[in-house]
């Protein structure tokens, strides 16, 4: 996810990018060649505290963690 910090006019002041990598495993039956896939586990983005910037008051002090 990308968290963007903008001023009142919409000008981008800063951005924080977070990414997750999902891996899926499975088992292949060597006789039938069929694959049985395992469940993809959820992951979470970390909480991000809004950086302090002189002259600006954020509308959110923290962007909460998010499970996907």
mmCIF file of the N, C-alpha and C atoms, coordinates in Angstrom:
data_MODEL
# 
_entry.id   MODEL 
# 
loop_
_atom_site.group_PDB 
_atom_site.id 
_atom_site.type_symbol 
_atom_site.label_atom_id 
_atom_site.label_alt_id 
_atom_site.label_comp_id 
_atom_site.label_asym_id 
_atom_site.label_entity_id 
_atom_site.label_seq_id 
_atom_site.pdbx_PDB_ins_code 
_atom_site.Cartn_x 
_atom_site.Cartn_y 
_atom_site.Cartn_z 
_atom_site.occupancy 
_atom_site.B_iso_or_equiv 
_atom_site.pdbx_formal_charge 
_atom_site.auth_seq_id 
_atom_site.auth_comp_id 
_atom_site.auth_asym_id 
_atom_site.auth_atom_id 
_atom_site.pdbx_PDB_model_num 
ATOM 1   N N  . UNK A 1 1  ? 0.847  -1.156  0.000   1.00 0.00 ? 1  UNK A N  1 
ATOM 2   C CA . UNK A 1 1  ? 0.000  0.000   0.000   1.00 0.00 ? 1  UNK A CA 1 
ATOM 3   C C  . UNK A 1 1  ? 0.892  1.218   0.000   1.00 0.00 ? 1  UNK A C  1 
ATOM 4   N N  . UNK A 1 2  ? 0.340  2.311   -0.465  1.00 0.00 ? 2  UNK A N  1 
ATOM 5   C CA . UNK A 1 2  ? 1.063  3.576   -0.460  1.00 0.00 ? 2  UNK A CA 1 
ATOM 6   C C  . UNK A 1 2  ? 0.264  4.575   0.358   1.00 0.00 ? 2  UNK A C  1 
ATOM 7   N N  . UNK A 1 3  ? 0.922  5.162   1.332   1.00 0.00 ? 3  UNK A N  1 
ATOM 8   C CA . UNK A 1 3  ? 0.308  6.187   2.169   1.00 0.00 ? 3  UNK A CA 1 
ATOM 9   C C  . UNK A 1 3  ? 0.897  7.517   1.730   1.00 0.00 ? 3  UNK A C  1 
ATOM 10  N N  . UNK A 1 4  ? 0.031  8.413   1.289   1.00 0.00 ? 4  UNK A N  1 
ATOM 11  C CA . UNK A 1 4  ? 0.486  9.717   0.805   1.00 0.00 ? 4  UNK A CA 1 
ATOM 12  C C  . UNK A 1 4  ? 0.108  10.805  1.791   1.00 0.00 ? 4  UNK A C  1 
ATOM 13  N N  . UNK A 1 5  ? 1.047  11.698  2.026   1.00 0.00 ? 5  UNK A N  1 
ATOM 14  C CA . UNK A 1 5  ? 0.810  12.862  2.881   1.00 0.00 ? 5  UNK A CA 1 
ATOM 15  C C  . UNK A 1 5  ? 0.773  14.082  1.977   1.00 0.00 ? 5  UNK A C  1 
ATOM 16  N N  . UNK A 1 6  ? -0.362 14.788  2.010   1.00 0.00 ? 6  UNK A N  1 
ATOM 17  C CA . UNK A 1 6  ? -0.566 15.946  1.135   1.00 0.00 ? 6  UNK A CA 1 
ATOM 18  C C  . UNK A 1 6  ? -0.959 17.164  1.954   1.00 0.00 ? 6  UNK A C  1 
ATOM 19  N N  . UNK A 1 7  ? -0.644 18.339  1.412   1.00 0.00 ? 7  UNK A N  1 
ATOM 20  C CA . UNK A 1 7  ? -1.077 19.570  2.076   1.00 0.00 ? 7  UNK A CA 1 
ATOM 21  C C  . UNK A 1 7  ? -2.499 19.908  1.641   1.00 0.00 ? 7  UNK A C  1 
ATOM 22  N N  . UNK A 1 8  ? -3.009 21.029  2.139   1.00 0.00 ? 8  UNK A N  1 
ATOM 23  C CA . UNK A 1 8  ? -4.400 21.413  1.866   1.00 0.00 ? 8  UNK A CA 1 
ATOM 24  C C  . UNK A 1 8  ? -4.696 21.589  0.382   1.00 0.00 ? 8  UNK A C  1 
ATOM 25  N N  . UNK A 1 9  ? -3.684 21.960  -0.391  1.00 0.00 ? 9  UNK A N  1 
ATOM 26  C CA . UNK A 1 9  ? -3.894 22.169  -1.826  1.00 0.00 ? 9  UNK A CA 1 
ATOM 27  C C  . UNK A 1 9  ? -3.732 20.880  -2.637  1.00 0.00 ? 9  UNK A C  1 
ATOM 28  N N  . UNK A 1 10 ? -3.356 19.792  -1.962  1.00 0.00 ? 10 UNK A N  1 
ATOM 29  C CA . UNK A 1 10 ? -3.192 18.522  -2.657  1.00 0.00 ? 10 UNK A CA 1 
ATOM 30  C C  . UNK A 1 10 ? -1.763 18.203  -3.041  1.00 0.00 ? 10 UNK A C  1 
ATOM 31  N N  . UNK A 1 11 ? -0.835 19.107  -2.733  1.00 0.00 ? 11 UNK A N  1 
ATOM 32  C CA . UNK A 1 11 ? 0.573  18.885  -3.070  1.00 0.00 ? 11 UNK A CA 1 
ATOM 33  C C  . UNK A 1 11 ? 1.132  17.745  -2.221  1.00 0.00 ? 11 UNK A C  1 
ATOM 34  N N  . UNK A 1 12 ? 1.803  16.805  -2.875  1.00 0.00 ? 12 UNK A N  1 
ATOM 35  C CA . UNK A 1 12 ? 2.388  15.660  -2.189  1.00 0.00 ? 12 UNK A CA 1 
ATOM 36  C C  . UNK A 1 12 ? 3.595  16.106  -1.374  1.00 0.00 ? 12 UNK A C  1 
ATOM 37  N N  . UNK A 1 13 ? 3.541  15.850  -0.063  1.00 0.00 ? 13 UNK A N  1 
ATOM 38  C CA . UNK A 1 13 ? 4.638  16.209  0.831   1.00 0.00 ? 13 UNK A CA 1 
ATOM 39  C C  . UNK A 1 13 ? 5.563  15.026  1.098   1.00 0.00 ? 13 UNK A C  1 
ATOM 40  N N  . UNK A 1 14 ? 4.992  13.840  1.184   1.00 0.00 ? 14 UNK A N  1 
ATOM 41  C CA . UNK A 1 14 ? 5.768  12.645  1.507   1.00 0.00 ? 14 UNK A CA 1 
ATOM 42  C C  . UNK A 1 14 ? 4.910  11.415  1.201   1.00 0.00 ? 14 UNK A C  1 
ATOM 43  N N  . UNK A 1 15 ? 5.554  10.278  1.071   1.00 0.00 ? 15 UNK A N  1 
ATOM 44  C CA . UNK A 1 15 ? 4.828  9.027   0.843   1.00 0.00 ? 15 UNK A CA 1 
ATOM 45  C C  . UNK A 1 15 ? 5.577  7.882   1.510   1.00 0.00 ? 15 UNK A C  1 
ATOM 46  N N  . UNK A 1 16 ? 4.818  6.908   1.983   1.00 0.00 ? 16 UNK A N  1 
ATOM 47  C CA . UNK A 1 16 ? 5.384  5.692   2.568   1.00 0.00 ? 16 UNK A CA 1 
ATOM 48  C C  . UNK A 1 16 ? 4.822  4.520   1.778   1.00 0.00 ? 16 UNK A C  1 
ATOM 49  N N  . UNK A 1 17 ? 5.717  3.673   1.252   1.00 0.00 ? 17 UNK A N  1 
ATOM 50  C CA . UNK A 1 17 ? 5.279  2.494   0.503   1.00 0.00 ? 17 UNK A CA 1 
ATOM 51  C C  . UNK A 1 17 ? 5.575  1.249   1.325   1.00 0.00 ? 17 UNK A C  1 
ATOM 52  N N  . UNK A 1 18 ? 4.572  0.388   1.406   1.00 0.00 ? 18 UNK A N  1 
ATOM 53  C CA . UNK A 1 18 ? 4.722  -0.894  2.088   1.00 0.00 ? 18 UNK A CA 1 
ATOM 54  C C  . UNK A 1 18 ? 4.285  -1.985  1.122   1.00 0.00 ? 18 UNK A C  1 
ATOM 55  N N  . UNK A 1 19 ? 4.969  -3.112  1.173   1.00 0.00 ? 19 UNK A N  1 
ATOM 56  C CA . UNK A 1 19 ? 4.567  -4.214  0.305   1.00 0.00 ? 19 UNK A CA 1 
ATOM 57  C C  . UNK A 1 19 ? 4.615  -5.527  1.079   1.00 0.00 ? 19 UNK A C  1 
ATOM 58  N N  . UNK A 1 20 ? 3.865  -6.476  0.590   1.00 0.00 ? 20 UNK A N  1 
ATOM 59  C CA . UNK A 1 20 ? 3.818  -7.818  1.154   1.00 0.00 ? 20 UNK A CA 1 
ATOM 60  C C  . UNK A 1 20 ? 4.036  -8.812  0.024   1.00 0.00 ? 20 UNK A C  1 
ATOM 61  N N  . UNK A 1 21 ? 4.600  -9.958  0.351   1.00 0.00 ? 21 UNK A N  1 
ATOM 62  C CA . UNK A 1 21 ? 4.793  -11.022 -0.632  1.00 0.00 ? 21 UNK A CA 1 
ATOM 63  C C  . UNK A 1 21 ? 4.028  -12.247 -0.140  1.00 0.00 ? 21 UNK A C  1 
ATOM 64  N N  . UNK A 1 22 ? 3.142  -12.733 -0.982  1.00 0.00 ? 22 UNK A N  1 
ATOM 65  C CA . UNK A 1 22 ? 2.357  -13.916 -0.644  1.00 0.00 ? 22 UNK A CA 1 
ATOM 66  C C  . UNK A 1 22 ? 2.945  -15.120 -1.367  1.00 0.00 ? 22 UNK A C  1 
ATOM 67  N N  . UNK A 1 23 ? 3.078  -16.222 -0.633  1.00 0.00 ? 23 UNK A N  1 
ATOM 68  C CA . UNK A 1 23 ? 3.595  -17.462 -1.198  1.00 0.00 ? 23 UNK A CA 1 
ATOM 69  C C  . UNK A 1 23 ? 2.554  -18.551 -0.972  1.00 0.00 ? 23 UNK A C  1 
ATOM 70  N N  . UNK A 1 24 ? 2.326  -19.312 -2.020  1.00 0.00 ? 24 UNK A N  1 
ATOM 71  C CA . UNK A 1 24 ? 1.358  -20.401 -1.916  1.00 0.00 ? 24 UNK A CA 1 
ATOM 72  C C  . UNK A 1 24 ? 2.081  -21.706 -2.231  1.00 0.00 ? 24 UNK A C  1 
ATOM 73  N N  . UNK A 1 25 ? 1.895  -22.681 -1.377  1.00 0.00 ? 25 UNK A N  1 
ATOM 74  C CA . UNK A 1 25 ? 2.516  -23.978 -1.589  1.00 0.00 ? 25 UNK A CA 1 
ATOM 75  C C  . UNK A 1 25 ? 1.443  -25.014 -1.886  1.00 0.00 ? 25 UNK A C  1 
ATOM 76  N N  . UNK A 1 26 ? 1.878  -26.115 -2.435  1.00 0.00 ? 26 UNK A N  1 
ATOM 77  C CA . UNK A 1 26 ? 0.942  -27.187 -2.739  1.00 0.00 ? 26 UNK A CA 1 
ATOM 78  C C  . UNK A 1 26 ? 1.655  -28.523 -2.811  1.00 0.00 ? 26 UNK A C  1 
ATOM 79  N N  . UNK A 1 27 ? 0.863  -29.546 -2.916  1.00 0.00 ? 27 UNK A N  1 
ATOM 80  C CA . UNK A 1 27 ? 1.391  -30.903 -3.032  1.00 0.00 ? 27 UNK A CA 1 
ATOM 81  C C  . UNK A 1 27 ? 0.911  -31.499 -4.351  1.00 0.00 ? 27 UNK A C  1 
ATOM 82  N N  . UNK A 1 28 ? 1.867  -32.053 -5.100  1.00 0.00 ? 28 UNK A N  1 
ATOM 83  C CA . UNK A 1 28 ? 1.531  -32.650 -6.393  1.00 0.00 ? 28 UNK A CA 1 
ATOM 84  C C  . UNK A 1 28 ? 1.502  -34.171 -6.257  1.00 0.00 ? 28 UNK A C  1 
ATOM 85  N N  . UNK A 1 29 ? 0.391  -34.752 -6.685  1.00 0.00 ? 29 UNK A N  1 
ATOM 86  C CA . UNK A 1 29 ? 0.256  -36.206 -6.724  1.00 0.00 ? 29 UNK A CA 1 
ATOM 87  C C  . UNK A 1 29 ? 1.022  -36.685 -7.954  1.00 0.00 ? 29 UNK A C  1 
ATOM 88  N N  . UNK A 1 30 ? 2.076  -37.461 -7.739  1.00 0.00 ? 30 UNK A N  1 
ATOM 89  C CA . UNK A 1 30 ? 2.934  -37.884 -8.847  1.00 0.00 ? 30 UNK A CA 1 
ATOM 90  C C  . UNK A 1 30 ? 2.275  -38.910 -9.764  1.00 0.00 ? 30 UNK A C  1 
ATOM 91  N N  . UNK A 1 31 ? 1.190  -39.508 -9.325  1.00 0.00 ? 31 UNK A N  1 
ATOM 92  C CA . UNK A 1 31 ? 0.470  -40.473 -10.159 1.00 0.00 ? 31 UNK A CA 1 
ATOM 93  C C  . UNK A 1 31 ? -0.528 -39.748 -11.055 1.00 0.00 ? 31 UNK A C  1 
ATOM 94  N N  . UNK A 1 32 ? -1.321 -38.831 -10.472 1.00 0.00 ? 32 UNK A N  1 
ATOM 95  C CA . UNK A 1 32 ? -2.375 -38.152 -11.234 1.00 0.00 ? 32 UNK A CA 1 
ATOM 96  C C  . UNK A 1 32 ? -1.935 -36.785 -11.764 1.00 0.00 ? 32 UNK A C  1 
ATOM 97  N N  . UNK A 1 33 ? -0.806 -36.288 -11.286 1.00 0.00 ? 33 UNK A N  1 
ATOM 98  C CA . UNK A 1 33 ? -0.297 -34.949 -11.622 1.00 0.00 ? 33 UNK A CA 1 
ATOM 99  C C  . UNK A 1 33 ? -1.208 -33.821 -11.143 1.00 0.00 ? 33 UNK A C  1 
ATOM 100 N N  . UNK A 1 34 ? -2.142 -34.132 -10.270 1.00 0.00 ? 34 UNK A N  1 
ATOM 101 C CA . UNK A 1 34 ? -3.008 -33.085 -9.722  1.00 0.00 ? 34 UNK A CA 1 
ATOM 102 C C  . UNK A 1 34 ? -2.303 -32.403 -8.549  1.00 0.00 ? 34 UNK A C  1 
ATOM 103 N N  . UNK A 1 35 ? -2.509 -31.105 -8.461  1.00 0.00 ? 35 UNK A N  1 
ATOM 104 C CA . UNK A 1 35 ? -1.914 -30.322 -7.382  1.00 0.00 ? 35 UNK A CA 1 
ATOM 105 C C  . UNK A 1 35 ? -3.007 -29.921 -6.405  1.00 0.00 ? 35 UNK A C  1 
ATOM 106 N N  . UNK A 1 36 ? -2.766 -30.151 -5.140  1.00 0.00 ? 36 UNK A N  1 
ATOM 107 C CA . UNK A 1 36 ? -3.663 -29.701 -4.080  1.00 0.00 ? 36 UNK A CA 1 
ATOM 108 C C  . UNK A 1 36 ? -2.968 -28.520 -3.412  1.00 0.00 ? 36 UNK A C  1 
ATOM 109 N N  . UNK A 1 37 ? -3.557 -27.335 -3.582  1.00 0.00 ? 37 UNK A N  1 
ATOM 110 C CA . UNK A 1 37 ? -2.950 -26.107 -3.067  1.00 0.00 ? 37 UNK A CA 1 
ATOM 111 C C  . UNK A 1 37 ? -3.322 -25.886 -1.610  1.00 0.00 ? 37 UNK A C  1 
ATOM 112 N N  . UNK A 1 38 ? -2.348 -25.413 -0.844  1.00 0.00 ? 38 UNK A N  1 
ATOM 113 C CA . UNK A 1 38 ? -2.570 -25.062 0.556   1.00 0.00 ? 38 UNK A CA 1 
ATOM 114 C C  . UNK A 1 38 ? -3.150 -23.656 0.636   1.00 0.00 ? 38 UNK A C  1 
ATOM 115 N N  . UNK A 1 39 ? -3.744 -23.353 1.774   1.00 0.00 ? 39 UNK A N  1 
ATOM 116 C CA . UNK A 1 39 ? -4.355 -22.041 1.999   1.00 0.00 ? 39 UNK A CA 1 
ATOM 117 C C  . UNK A 1 39 ? -3.281 -20.948 1.971   1.00 0.00 ? 39 UNK A C  1 
ATOM 118 N N  . UNK A 1 40 ? -3.625 -19.813 1.382   1.00 0.00 ? 40 UNK A N  1 
ATOM 119 C CA . UNK A 1 40 ? -2.742 -18.643 1.418   1.00 0.00 ? 40 UNK A CA 1 
ATOM 120 C C  . UNK A 1 40 ? -3.003 -17.927 2.737   1.00 0.00 ? 40 UNK A C  1 
ATOM 121 N N  . UNK A 1 41 ? -1.954 -17.731 3.499   1.00 0.00 ? 41 UNK A N  1 
ATOM 122 C CA . UNK A 1 41 ? -2.100 -17.107 4.809   1.00 0.00 ? 41 UNK A CA 1 
ATOM 123 C C  . UNK A 1 41 ? -2.176 -15.589 4.685   1.00 0.00 ? 41 UNK A C  1 
ATOM 124 N N  . UNK A 1 42 ? -2.966 -14.983 5.558   1.00 0.00 ? 42 UNK A N  1 
ATOM 125 C CA . UNK A 1 42 ? -3.079 -13.524 5.549   1.00 0.00 ? 42 UNK A CA 1 
ATOM 126 C C  . UNK A 1 42 ? -1.810 -12.913 6.132   1.00 0.00 ? 42 UNK A C  1 
ATOM 127 N N  . UNK A 1 43 ? -1.582 -11.668 5.791   1.00 0.00 ? 43 UNK A N  1 
ATOM 128 C CA . UNK A 1 43 ? -0.449 -10.904 6.296   1.00 0.00 ? 43 UNK A CA 1 
ATOM 129 C C  . UNK A 1 43 ? -0.941 -9.519  6.672   1.00 0.00 ? 43 UNK A C  1 
ATOM 130 N N  . UNK A 1 44 ? -0.091 -8.776  7.357   1.00 0.00 ? 44 UNK A N  1 
ATOM 131 C CA . UNK A 1 44 ? -0.512 -7.449  7.809   1.00 0.00 ? 44 UNK A CA 1 
ATOM 132 C C  . UNK A 1 44 ? 0.507  -6.382  7.448   1.00 0.00 ? 44 UNK A C  1 
ATOM 133 N N  . UNK A 1 45 ? -0.026 -5.245  7.014   1.00 0.00 ? 45 UNK A N  1 
ATOM 134 C CA . UNK A 1 45 ? 0.802  -4.057  6.872   1.00 0.00 ? 45 UNK A CA 1 
ATOM 135 C C  . UNK A 1 45 ? 1.000  -3.469  8.261   1.00 0.00 ? 45 UNK A C  1 
ATOM 136 N N  . UNK A 1 46 ? 2.180  -2.939  8.528   1.00 0.00 ? 46 UNK A N  1 
ATOM 137 C CA . UNK A 1 46 ? 2.462  -2.321  9.818   1.00 0.00 ? 46 UNK A CA 1 
ATOM 138 C C  . UNK A 1 46 ? 1.761  -0.974  9.954   1.00 0.00 ? 46 UNK A C  1 
ATOM 139 N N  . UNK A 1 47 ? 1.492  -0.605  11.190  1.00 0.00 ? 47 UNK A N  1 
ATOM 140 C CA . UNK A 1 47 ? 0.971  0.725   11.507  1.00 0.00 ? 47 UNK A CA 1 
ATOM 141 C C  . UNK A 1 47 ? 2.035  1.764   11.133  1.00 0.00 ? 47 UNK A C  1 
ATOM 142 N N  . UNK A 1 48 ? 1.587  2.912   10.656  1.00 0.00 ? 48 UNK A N  1 
ATOM 143 C CA . UNK A 1 48 ? 2.509  3.987   10.295  1.00 0.00 ? 48 UNK A CA 1 
ATOM 144 C C  . UNK A 1 48 ? 2.097  5.249   11.036  1.00 0.00 ? 48 UNK A C  1 
ATOM 145 N N  . UNK A 1 49 ? 3.024  5.785   11.806  1.00 0.00 ? 49 UNK A N  1 
ATOM 146 C CA . UNK A 1 49 ? 2.765  7.044   12.503  1.00 0.00 ? 49 UNK A CA 1 
ATOM 147 C C  . UNK A 1 49 ? 3.032  8.190   11.540  1.00 0.00 ? 49 UNK A C  1 
ATOM 148 N N  . UNK A 1 50 ? 2.136  9.154   11.533  1.00 0.00 ? 50 UNK A N  1 
ATOM 149 C CA . UNK A 1 50 ? 2.275  10.303  10.649  1.00 0.00 ? 50 UNK A CA 1 
ATOM 150 C C  . UNK A 1 50 ? 3.469  11.135  11.101  1.00 0.00 ? 50 UNK A C  1 
ATOM 151 N N  . UNK A 1 51 ? 4.374  11.441  10.171  1.00 0.00 ? 51 UNK A N  1 
ATOM 152 C CA . UNK A 1 51 ? 5.541  12.232  10.555  1.00 0.00 ? 51 UNK A CA 1 
ATOM 153 C C  . UNK A 1 51 ? 5.146  13.670  10.898  1.00 0.00 ? 51 UNK A C  1 
ATOM 154 N N  . UNK A 1 52 ? 5.892  14.264  11.811  1.00 0.00 ? 52 UNK A N  1 
ATOM 155 C CA . UNK A 1 52 ? 5.645  15.662  12.162  1.00 0.00 ? 52 UNK A CA 1 
ATOM 156 C C  . UNK A 1 52 ? 6.302  16.556  11.123  1.00 0.00 ? 52 UNK A C  1 
ATOM 157 N N  . UNK A 1 53 ? 5.581  17.589  10.734  1.00 0.00 ? 53 UNK A N  1 
ATOM 158 C CA . UNK A 1 53 ? 6.097  18.541  9.748   1.00 0.00 ? 53 UNK A CA 1 
ATOM 159 C C  . UNK A 1 53 ? 5.733  19.931  10.246  1.00 0.00 ? 53 UNK A C  1 
ATOM 160 N N  . UNK A 1 54 ? 6.729  20.790  10.375  1.00 0.00 ? 54 UNK A N  1 
ATOM 161 C CA . UNK A 1 54 ? 6.513  22.141  10.897  1.00 0.00 ? 54 UNK A CA 1 
ATOM 162 C C  . UNK A 1 54 ? 5.462  22.874  10.077  1.00 0.00 ? 54 UNK A C  1 
ATOM 163 N N  . UNK A 1 55 ? 4.490  23.470  10.769  1.00 0.00 ? 55 UNK A N  1 
ATOM 164 C CA . UNK A 1 55 ? 3.457  24.247  10.103  1.00 0.00 ? 55 UNK A CA 1 
ATOM 165 C C  . UNK A 1 55 ? 2.252  23.442  9.645   1.00 0.00 ? 55 UNK A C  1 
ATOM 166 N N  . UNK A 1 56 ? 2.262  22.128  9.888   1.00 0.00 ? 56 UNK A N  1 
ATOM 167 C CA . UNK A 1 56 ? 1.161  21.278  9.433   1.00 0.00 ? 56 UNK A CA 1 
ATOM 168 C C  . UNK A 1 56 ? 0.572  20.500  10.602  1.00 0.00 ? 56 UNK A C  1 
ATOM 169 N N  . UNK A 1 57 ? -0.739 20.319  10.562  1.00 0.00 ? 57 UNK A N  1 
ATOM 170 C CA . UNK A 1 57 ? -1.435 19.498  11.549  1.00 0.00 ? 57 UNK A CA 1 
ATOM 171 C C  . UNK A 1 57 ? -2.114 18.359  10.797  1.00 0.00 ? 57 UNK A C  1 
ATOM 172 N N  . UNK A 1 58 ? -1.738 17.112  11.071  1.00 0.00 ? 58 UNK A N  1 
ATOM 173 C CA . UNK A 1 58 ? -2.316 15.990  10.327  1.00 0.00 ? 58 UNK A CA 1 
ATOM 174 C C  . UNK A 1 58 ? -3.767 15.727  10.716  1.00 0.00 ? 58 UNK A C  1 
ATOM 175 N N  . UNK A 1 59 ? -4.549 15.219  9.758   1.00 0.00 ? 59 UNK A N  1 
ATOM 176 C CA . UNK A 1 59 ? -5.923 14.828  10.085  1.00 0.00 ? 59 UNK A CA 1 
ATOM 177 C C  . UNK A 1 59 ? -5.957 13.444  10.729  1.00 0.00 ? 59 UNK A C  1 
ATOM 178 N N  . UNK A 1 60 ? -4.867 12.666  10.576  1.00 0.00 ? 60 UNK A N  1 
ATOM 179 C CA . UNK A 1 60 ? -4.743 11.353  11.212  1.00 0.00 ? 60 UNK A CA 1 
ATOM 180 C C  . UNK A 1 60 ? -3.335 11.245  11.793  1.00 0.00 ? 60 UNK A C  1 
ATOM 181 N N  . UNK A 1 61 ? -3.249 10.921  13.075  1.00 0.00 ? 61 UNK A N  1 
ATOM 182 C CA . UNK A 1 61 ? -1.940 10.777  13.713  1.00 0.00 ? 61 UNK A CA 1 
ATOM 183 C C  . UNK A 1 61 ? -1.278 9.452   13.340  1.00 0.00 ? 61 UNK A C  1 
ATOM 184 N N  . UNK A 1 62 ? -2.118 8.467   13.007  1.00 0.00 ? 62 UNK A N  1 
ATOM 185 C CA . UNK A 1 62 ? -1.620 7.122   12.712  1.00 0.00 ? 62 UNK A CA 1 
ATOM 186 C C  . UNK A 1 62 ? -2.468 6.512   11.605  1.00 0.00 ? 62 UNK A C  1 
ATOM 187 N N  . UNK A 1 63 ? -1.801 5.819   10.690  1.00 0.00 ? 63 UNK A N  1 
ATOM 188 C CA . UNK A 1 63 ? -2.516 4.977   9.731   1.00 0.00 ? 63 UNK A CA 1 
ATOM 189 C C  . UNK A 1 63 ? -2.435 3.571   10.322  1.00 0.00 ? 63 UNK A C  1 
ATOM 190 N N  . UNK A 1 64 ? -3.574 2.961   10.642  1.00 0.00 ? 64 UNK A N  1 
ATOM 191 C CA . UNK A 1 64 ? -3.555 1.685   11.363  1.00 0.00 ? 64 UNK A CA 1 
ATOM 192 C C  . UNK A 1 64 ? -3.006 0.531   10.522  1.00 0.00 ? 64 UNK A C  1 
ATOM 193 N N  . UNK A 1 65 ? -2.590 -0.511  11.226  1.00 0.00 ? 65 UNK A N  1 
ATOM 194 C CA . UNK A 1 65 ? -2.180 -1.730  10.531  1.00 0.00 ? 65 UNK A CA 1 
ATOM 195 C C  . UNK A 1 65 ? -3.398 -2.281  9.789   1.00 0.00 ? 65 UNK A C  1 
ATOM 196 N N  . UNK A 1 66 ? -3.130 -3.088  8.776   1.00 0.00 ? 66 UNK A N  1 
ATOM 197 C CA . UNK A 1 66 ? -4.224 -3.633  7.971   1.00 0.00 ? 66 UNK A CA 1 
ATOM 198 C C  . UNK A 1 66 ? -3.885 -5.064  7.577   1.00 0.00 ? 66 UNK A C  1 
ATOM 199 N N  . UNK A 1 67 ? -4.808 -5.966  7.824   1.00 0.00 ? 67 UNK A N  1 
ATOM 200 C CA . UNK A 1 67 ? -4.614 -7.365  7.462   1.00 0.00 ? 67 UNK A CA 1 
ATOM 201 C C  . UNK A 1 67 ? -5.269 -7.628  6.113   1.00 0.00 ? 67 UNK A C  1 
ATOM 202 N N  . UNK A 1 68 ? -4.500 -8.267  5.233   1.00 0.00 ? 68 UNK A N  1 
ATOM 203 C CA . UNK A 1 68 ? -5.008 -8.597  3.896   1.00 0.00 ? 68 UNK A CA 1 
ATOM 204 C C  . UNK A 1 68 ? -4.742 -10.061 3.596   1.00 0.00 ? 68 UNK A C  1 
# 
